[in-house]
Amino acid sequence: MKEHTNDYQVRDYDVVLDSVFGAPGTPERATAEERAYAFYSGQIIRDVRKGEKVTQSELASRIGTTKSYISKIENGTMTPSVSTFYRIVGALGLRVEIVRPM
């Protein structure tokens, strides 16, 4: 296992990301970005669900799936389909808003 330490050196983190995950546009970088998006989205769902005091089982029941599936989404190991994502959003009383940047 690689040990991570902070040696307090200033770095260009684009270079670090490129060396660890591959350059932008490469399949390796795309895979890393997809994993990061899945993890981040899962964390948002988990935080909202907990904030609403809804269990994984209850959320699963609301959208017609299993607790295990909800857990995998929240842990970022499973990416839900778009329709499932919208069902989760609705079941938690949220909405998705797509806007153009100003």
Secondary structure, 3 states (H helix, E strand, C coil): CCCCCCCCCCCCHHHHHHHHHCCCCCHHHHHHHHHHHHHHHHHHHHHHHHHCCCCHHHHHHHHCCCHHHHHHHHCCCCCCCHHHHHHHHHHCCCCCCCCCCC
